[in-house]
Amino acid sequence: MWAVYAGLSALFASLTAILGKIGVQGINSNLATAIRTIFVLVMAWGMVFTTGAQAGMKDIGGRSLVFLMLSGLATGASWLCYYKALQVGQVAKVVTIDKFSLILTFLLAALFLGEKLTLKTLLGGVLITVGTLVVAL
């Protein structure tokens, strides 16, 4: 089931780039990010209440809360940079460089989470890096 969700994530991420590029035209990219974030916030809390997940709020520990807050700050910084890049750059190049985060994630997961870098992961990482350079340059 995770693969279905991952595929849907890719589809919606693609739509995010196209719709964002159209939406950011003629307005400040930070304002565009803030407007987008309102809708993300409403949608996320809507899903929490629709599924009854709000009951789990009391079970969130301090460590989890700190890391979720840090993740939220990283997301915000990523979105601000992404929308500015979309505003001034070509979508194909912006998205390609943005998706280079895969390589950074492989490395950070190995460093901080102890995940193994397999030969398959390393080969895929090299191919993604080469593809990123081909598209972006």
N, C-alpha and C positions, 0 to 999 in steps of 0.2 A: 504493500500500500504506500510505503514511503516514496516509491518511484513515481506513482501517480501524482502525489503532492509535489514532488520535485519538478515533474513535467509541467504541472499547472503553475508552479512558481516561475519557471522559465518563460512560460507564455505571458503571465502577468508582468514580469520584469520587462519583457519585450514591449508590451503595450505601455508600460511606464515610460520608457524612453521615447517612444513615438508621440504619445499624448503630451508628455512633459515638454518635448521640443516645441510642439505647436503652442502649448499653453504659456511658455515662458517668453514668447516673442512680445517685445514691447513693454515688458515690466521687469522690475528688479528681481534678480534670481533669488535673493533671500526672501523677498515677499512671496514669490511663487512657492518656495519651499515651505514657508509658514502656512500658506493656504492649503497646500497639499497635506501637510501634517495634521491639520484640523480634521480632514476627512479620514485619514489613517486612524487617528485617535477615536473618532466616533465609531468607525467600523470595528476596531479592535475591542472597544468596550461593549459594543453591541453584541459581538460574538461571545464575550465573557458572560453577559447576562442571558443571552439566548441559550447557552449551554449549561448555565448554572454554576460556572466555574468561580464565581465571586466568593463562594463559600471557602475556597482555598486560601483566601487572603490571610487568614489568621495563622496559617501554617508556614508562611514565608519567613525564613530565618534571616538574620542580619547579614550573613555572608552572601546569601542569594540576592538579597536586596541590593547590596553594594555592587555586586557584579552585574545585576540587571541595570542598575543606574549607569554604571560605566559603559555597558553595551549600548544603552540609550544615547549617551553622549557621543559615542563613536558613530552610531547611526546618524545622529543629527549632523555631525561634522561631515560624514560621507555624503549625505543628501545635499548639504549646502555646497560642497565642492562639485558634486555631480550636476546639480542644476546650473551652476555657473559655467561648468564645462559644456553642458548642453546648449546653453545660451550662445556661446561664442564658437563652438566647434561643430564638426560634422557628427551626426548621431553614430554612424558606424565606427568612427575612430574613438569617440568618447566611450561607447559601450565596450569596445574591445579592450581599451586600457582599463576601464573599470572592472571588467571581468578578469583582469590579471590578478585581482585579489585572490583568485583560486590558488595561485602559486604562493602568495604570501600566507594564505591560510594553511596550505600544506606545511610550510616551514614553521609557522607559529604553533600549529598543532603538534608537530614533532618536538619542538622546543619546550612548550609549556604544558602540554597534555600527555606527552610521552607516546604519541601515536607513531607507528612505524612508517617509514618511507620505503615502500616496496620498490622493486625494479619497475613494475608497471606504473606506479605513481610517479616515479622519477622520469620515466620515458614520456608519460603523458604531460608532465610539467615542462619538459624540454620542448615538446611539440606545441604546447600552448604558448610558451614564450616565443618560439619562432613565429607562430601565427600572429601573435600580438605585434611583433616587430614588423611583419609583412603588411598587416593592415594599417597600423598606426603611422608608419613612416612613408 
